[in-house]
Amino acid sequence: MTSKQVIFAIIILFNIFPNKMSSQDIMQFDNKLLIDDIQTISYEKYDTINGICINLLARDKYINGLGLSFIFTNCITNGMSISFYHRFEVFKGVNICPFERGSNLYGINLSIYNKTSYLTGLSISLINRSISEIKGVQFGLININSGRGFSCMCPGRLKGLQFGIFNKTDKNNGIQIGVINSTYSENGIQIGILNIRPNNPKLFKHLPILNLNLEKYKKQIQYK
C-alpha cells in the first residue's frame, strides 16, 4: 500500500468527509427499519453485487454475499464482511472489523470499536456505542447506549443484555451485568459492584450487588 492510500484511509477513518445522510434522513431511515424490512430502502444509488466483493475501497455497494475490503463506506450488506473500517447503513449477517459505525446492525459483530444506531443481535467489542435501541447483547469492556448529545436526541433503550466493566443505557428494559452499571429509568435489572439509578429515591440511587426501578416508591420513601 502506498503512502497516498494510507493517508486517504486515515482521512475517511476520522470522518473528515461528511456523512451522506443528514440527521433527518437518519431518523426517517431508522423508522423504516423498525419493521425490519430491508426491501423498503431505495437502491438506486447502490451498485448491486451478488457473490464476492473484493476491493481496497468499497463505496455505495449493495452486497449479497461476502465483502472483503480495507474500507467499506455507505454500504448495505447481506452476508459476511471483513474489513479494517466499515461505515454502513444496514448490515445483516456477520461483520468482522476493528472499527465500524453504522445505522442498523442485524446479526453478529466482532470489533474493537463499534458505533451503531440500532443493534439486533450480538456485538462483541472492546467499546460498544449505540445511540438508540438494543435488542440483543452488547459484550465488551465499555457498553454505552445513549442518544443524549447527538443530533437525534433520542433516549437509548436496552431490551436485552449489556455485559462488561462499565454499562450505561438511558432506559433499561433488560439486564446490565458489570462492575459499574448506570441507567435512568424503566424496569430493567442491574447486577454489579456499583449500580446507579439517579431517578430512584435518595437512599437507592447507588447500590451494590443489585438495583431495581424504585421510582414509584419515591414519594412514599421520602415522606417516611
C-alpha positions in Angstrom: 0.0 0.0 0.0 1.3 3.4 -1.0 1.6 6.4 1.4 -1.2 8.2 -0.5 -3.6 5.3 0.1 -2.7 5.2 3.8 -3.4 9.0 4.1 -6.7 8.6 2.2 -7.7 5.8 4.6 -6.9 7.8 7.7 -9.0 10.8 6.4 -12.0 8.6 5.9 -11.5 6.9 9.2 -11.6 10.1 11.2 -14.7 11.3 9.3 -13.2 14.4 7.6 -15.6 13.6 4.8 -19.2 14.4 5.7 -21.8 11.7 6.0 -24.2 11.4 3.2 -27.2 11.2 5.5 -28.5 14.2 7.4 -29.9 13.7 10.9 -33.4 13.9 9.4 -32.6 11.3 6.8 -31.2 9.0 9.6 -34.5 9.3 11.6 -36.6 8.5 8.5 -34.2 5.7 7.6 -34.4 4.2 11.1 -38.2 4.4 11.3 -38.4 2.3 8.1 -36.1 -0.3 9.5 -38.0 -0.6 12.8 -40.3 -3.1 10.9 -37.1 -5.0 9.9 -38.0 -4.8 6.2 -34.9 -4.1 4.2 -36.9 -4.1 1.0 -38.3 -0.6 1.9 -35.0 1.0 1.0 -34.4 2.7 -2.3 -31.4 1.0 -4.1 -31.0 3.4 -7.0 -27.6 4.8 -5.7 -26.2 1.4 -5.0 -24.1 -0.9 -7.2 -25.5 -4.4 -6.5 -23.0 -7.2 -6.1 -24.2 -10.8 -5.8 -21.3 -13.0 -4.7 -17.9 -11.7 -3.6 -16.8 -8.1 -3.4 -13.0 -7.6 -3.1 -11.8 -4.0 -3.1 -9.5 -1.6 -1.4 -12.3 1.0 -1.1 -15.9 -0.1 -1.5 -18.4 2.7 -1.6 -22.2 2.7 -2.2 -22.4 -1.1 -2.6 -25.3 -3.4 -2.0 -23.6 -6.7 -1.3 -25.3 -10.1 -1.2 -22.6 -12.5 -0.2 -19.0 -11.9 1.0 -17.4 -8.4 1.2 -13.6 -8.1 1.6 -12.2 -4.6 1.6 -9.8 -2.3 3.6 -12.6 0.3 3.8 -16.4 0.0 3.3 -18.4 3.2 3.3 -22.2 3.8 2.9 -22.9 0.1 2.1 -25.7 -2.3 2.6 -24.7 -5.9 3.2 -26.5 -9.3 3.5 -23.9 -11.9 4.4 -20.4 -11.5 5.7 -18.0 -8.6 5.7 -14.3 -8.5 6.7 -12.6 -5.1 6.7 -10.4 -2.6 8.6 -13.0 0.2 8.7 -16.7 -0.2 7.9 -19.4 2.6 7.8 -22.7 1.1 6.8 -26.3 2.0 6.5 -27.7 -1.6 7.0 -25.8 -4.7 7.8 -27.3 -8.2 8.1 -25.0 -11.1 8.9 -21.5 -11.4 10.4 -19.3 -8.4 10.5 -15.6 -8.7 11.4 -14.0 -5.2 11.5 -11.8 -3.4 14.1 -13.5 0.0 13.6 -17.1 0.5 12.5 -20.0 2.8 12.6 -23.5 2.5 11.1 -27.2 2.9 11.3 -28.7 -0.6 11.7 -26.9 -3.8 12.6 -28.7 -7.2 12.5 -26.6 -10.2 13.3 -23.1 -10.7 14.8 -20.4 -8.1 15.1 -16.7 -8.6 16.1 -14.7 -5.4 16.5 -12.5 -3.1 18.7 -14.8 -0.1 18.5 -18.4 -0.3 17.3 -21.0 2.5 17.0 -24.5 1.9 15.7 -28.0 3.3 16.0 -29.9 0.1 16.3 -28.5 -3.3 17.3 -30.4 -6.5 16.9 -28.2 -9.4 17.6 -24.7 -9.7 19.3 -21.9 -7.2 19.3 -18.5 -8.2 20.9 -16.2 -5.3 21.1 -13.8 -3.5 23.5 -16.1 -0.5 23.2 -19.7 -0.8 22.1 -21.6 2.5 21.4 -25.2 2.7 20.3 -27.5 5.7 20.3 -31.0 4.3 20.0 -32.1 0.7 20.7 -30.5 -2.7 21.6 -32.4 -5.9 21.0 -29.7 -8.4 21.8 -26.4 -8.4 23.6 -23.5 -5.9 24.0 -20.4 -7.7 25.3 -17.4 -5.5 25.9 -15.2 -3.6 28.4 -17.4 -0.5 27.9 -21.0 -0.6 26.6 -22.9 2.7 26.2 -26.4 3.1 24.8 -27.5 6.7 24.7 -28.6 9.3 22.2 -28.1 12.2 24.5 -25.8 14.8 23.0 -26.4 13.6 19.4 -28.5 15.3 16.8 -31.3 12.8 17.1 -31.5 13.3 20.9 -33.3 10.0 21.3 -33.0 8.0 24.5 -31.1 4.8 24.3 -33.3 1.8 25.2 -32.0 -1.6 26.3 -34.2 -4.6 25.5 -31.5 -7.2 26.0 -28.2 -7.6 27.9 -25.2 -5.4 28.5 -22.2 -7.3 29.9 -19.0 -5.5 30.6 -16.9 -3.5 33.0 -18.9 -0.3 32.5 -22.5 -0.4 31.2 -24.7 2.6 30.6 -28.2 3.0 29.0 -30.8 5.7 29.2 -33.7 3.3 29.6 -33.3 -0.2 30.8 -35.8 -2.9 29.9 -33.3 -5.6 30.1 -30.3 -6.7 32.2 -27.0 -5.0 32.9 -24.2 -7.1 34.4 -20.9 -5.4 35.1 -18.6 -3.7 37.6 -20.5 -0.3 37.2 -24.0 -0.1 35.7 -25.9 3.1 35.1 -29.4 3.8 33.8 -32.1 6.5 34.3 -35.4 4.7 34.1 -37.6 1.7 33.2 -37.9 -1.7 34.8 -34.6 -3.5 34.0 -32.3 -5.2 36.4 -28.7 -4.1 37.3 -26.2 -6.6 38.8 -22.7 -5.4 39.7 -20.4 -3.8 42.2 -22.0 -0.4 41.8 -25.5 0.1 40.3 -26.6 3.7 39.6 -30.2 4.8 39.1 -30.4 8.6 39.5 -34.2 8.6 39.4 -34.5 6.2 42.4 -35.2 7.5 45.9 -32.1 9.1 47.5 -31.1 6.0 49.5 -31.4 3.7 46.5 -29.6 5.8 43.8 -26.3 3.9 44.3 -26.5 0.3 45.4 -24.0 -2.6 45.4 -24.9 -6.1 44.0 -28.4 -5.4 42.8 -30.6 -2.4 41.9 -34.1 -2.1 40.5 -36.5 0.6 39.5 -38.0 2.1 42.7 -39.3 5.4 41.2 -42.9 4.5 42.0 -41.9 4.3 45.7 -40.0 7.6 45.7 -42.7 9.8 47.3 -43.6 7.2 49.9 -39.9 6.7 51.0 -39.2 10.4 51.1 -42.3 11.1 53.1 -41.3 8.5 55.7 
